[in-house]
Amino acid sequence: MKLPESISHKKAVEFVKEKLEEELDIRLEIKKIDIDWKRSSDLVCTNPDLDQSVVVIVRDRIGLTSNGKLKAESRDKLVVDWLALRDFPAKKKILVITDFQVYHKLLKMWYNRKGLNWRKEMHPDTEIKLIEFPVFENNFAEVFNNKSFTVSQLLGAMKFNVLKYDQLPPEIKEVMLVMLRRLGYLRKKTKKIDFSSLDKK
């Protein structure tokens, strides 16, 4: 399936850049610099006038299995991202995850299992951060007060039949089809949407 331009990695990085600049009150540059472990940055701040340097990796194409688990190769990729950032000489290192479910799966596996909180405590400068992308303007569901929807919000509304896939505008349908497949909700054989494992996720 061809990836819609609206959710390309480039668009994800631009969206994350805007959000982080607003939150951290800094100017970030879209730039690839070699980090370690064959990793490179998506965003950096290297302004010598600031008492901080920032390096960011953005992960926006991580999938889940049909039973709500992080795929092994995805899990390993994210772990290496974190390790590479941890060892990089910057004041602040951020691994941005753009999907709500993937973010919480990673936190549970990497930080919240018994005995692993030391990772967070020993390396407070290396952060795993959720910035949901894509975000859709709500110009199609007047019953909701939301000005916008994230993928996770649309999934929840679809699961509880508050909003149906067929009610979405064509351009959002196209994106959601990609996300449904990536997150394990679209059955390969029947091509039907299956939310039976959503509670596990």
C-alpha positions in Angstrom: 0.0 0.0 0.0 1.4 3.4 -1.0 1.9 5.7 1.9 -0.2 8.9 1.6 2.1 12.0 1.4 0.2 13.5 4.4 1.7 10.9 6.7 5.2 10.7 5.2 8.2 10.6 7.6 9.0 14.1 6.4 5.6 15.4 7.5 5.9 13.6 10.8 9.2 15.2 11.5 7.9 18.7 10.6 4.9 18.2 12.9 7.1 17.0 15.8 9.5 19.9 15.2 6.7 22.5 15.6 5.4 20.8 18.8 8.8 20.5 20.4 9.8 24.1 19.5 6.7 25.3 21.2 7.2 23.1 24.3 10.9 23.6 24.8 11.1 27.2 23.5 14.0 26.5 21.2 14.7 26.4 17.5 15.2 23.0 16.0 16.8 22.1 12.7 15.8 19.2 10.5 19.2 17.6 10.2 20.8 14.2 10.0 23.8 13.7 12.2 25.4 10.4 13.0 24.7 9.3 16.5 25.9 5.8 17.2 24.7 2.2 16.6 24.1 3.2 12.9 21.5 5.8 14.0 21.0 9.4 12.9 19.0 12.3 14.2 15.9 13.8 12.7 16.0 17.1 14.6 18.9 18.9 16.4 19.5 22.1 18.3 23.2 23.0 18.3 23.0 26.8 19.0 26.2 27.6 20.9 24.4 30.5 22.6 22.1 28.2 24.4 23.1 26.2 27.5 21.7 23.1 26.0 21.9 20.9 22.9 19.1 18.7 21.8 19.0 15.7 19.5 15.8 14.0 18.5 14.8 10.7 16.7 11.3 10.4 15.4 9.7 7.0 15.0 6.4 7.2 13.1 6.1 3.8 11.3 6.1 1.3 14.2 3.6 -1.5 13.9 1.8 -3.9 16.3 0.8 -7.5 15.9 -2.9 -8.5 15.6 -2.9 -9.3 19.4 -1.5 -6.0 20.4 2.2 -6.7 20.9 5.1 -4.8 19.7 6.7 -6.6 16.7 10.1 -8.0 17.8 12.0 -6.1 15.1 10.2 -2.9 16.1 10.9 -3.4 19.8 14.6 -4.0 19.0 14.8 -0.9 16.8 13.3 1.3 19.5 15.7 -0.1 22.2 18.7 0.6 20.0 17.4 4.1 19.4 17.2 4.7 23.1 20.7 3.3 23.7 22.2 5.4 20.9 20.6 8.6 22.2 21.7 7.8 25.8 25.4 7.6 24.7 25.3 10.8 22.6 26.9 13.9 24.1 23.9 16.3 24.2 22.1 18.0 27.1 18.7 16.5 26.1 18.0 13.4 24.0 14.5 12.6 22.9 13.0 9.5 21.2 9.6 10.6 19.9 6.9 8.0 19.3 4.0 9.2 17.2 1.5 6.4 18.1 -0.3 6.2 21.4 -0.4 2.4 21.7 3.2 1.9 20.6 4.4 4.5 23.1 2.7 2.8 26.0 3.9 -0.6 24.9 7.4 0.7 24.8 7.2 2.4 28.2 5.8 -0.8 29.8 8.5 -2.9 28.3 11.5 -0.5 28.8 10.7 1.4 32.0 7.8 -0.1 33.9 8.7 -3.8 34.3 9.8 -4.7 37.8 13.3 -3.5 38.5 13.8 -1.4 35.3 12.9 2.0 36.7 16.6 2.7 37.2 16.9 3.4 33.4 14.7 6.5 33.8 16.3 7.6 37.0 19.9 7.2 35.9 19.3 8.8 32.5 16.9 11.6 32.9 18.4 13.4 29.9 17.2 10.6 27.6 13.5 10.8 27.2 10.8 8.7 25.4 8.1 11.1 24.4 4.7 10.8 22.8 3.7 13.3 20.2 0.7 11.9 18.3 0.7 12.1 14.5 -1.2 12.4 12.3 -3.9 14.8 13.8 -7.0 15.4 11.8 -9.1 18.6 11.8 -12.7 17.8 12.9 -14.7 19.1 10.0 -16.8 15.9 9.6 -18.2 14.8 12.9 -20.4 17.7 14.4 -21.6 15.4 17.2 -18.2 15.7 18.8 -16.8 18.9 20.4 -13.3 18.0 19.4 -11.6 20.5 17.2 -9.3 17.7 16.0 -8.8 13.9 16.3 -5.8 11.8 16.8 -5.6 8.2 15.4 -6.1 6.8 18.9 -9.3 8.9 19.4 -10.7 7.8 16.1 -10.0 4.1 16.9 -11.8 4.5 20.2 -14.8 6.1 18.5 -14.9 3.4 15.8 -14.6 0.6 18.3 -17.6 1.8 20.3 -19.6 2.5 17.1 -19.8 6.2 17.9 -18.2 6.9 14.5 -18.0 4.5 11.6 -15.2 4.2 9.1 -17.5 4.9 6.2 -18.4 8.3 7.8 -14.8 9.6 7.5 -13.8 11.9 4.6 -11.9 10.1 1.8 -8.5 11.6 2.7 -8.9 10.5 6.3 -10.1 7.1 5.3 -7.0 6.6 3.2 -4.8 7.5 6.2 -6.8 5.4 8.7 -6.6 2.4 6.4 -2.8 2.5 6.6 -2.9 3.0 10.4 -5.5 0.1 10.9 -3.2 -2.2 9.0 0.0 -1.0 10.7 -1.6 -1.4 14.2 -3.0 -4.9 13.5 -6.7 -4.2 13.2 -7.1 -5.0 9.5 -7.4 -8.7 8.8 -5.2 -9.8 5.9 -7.5 -12.4 4.5 -10.9 -10.7 4.9 -9.7 -7.1 4.7 -12.2 -6.4 7.6 -11.6 -4.2 10.6 -11.3 -6.2 13.8 -11.3 -4.4 17.2 -11.5 -7.6 19.2 -8.0 -7.1 20.6 -8.2 -3.4 21.3 -8.5 -3.9 25.1 -5.2 -5.8 25.0 -3.5 -2.8 23.4 
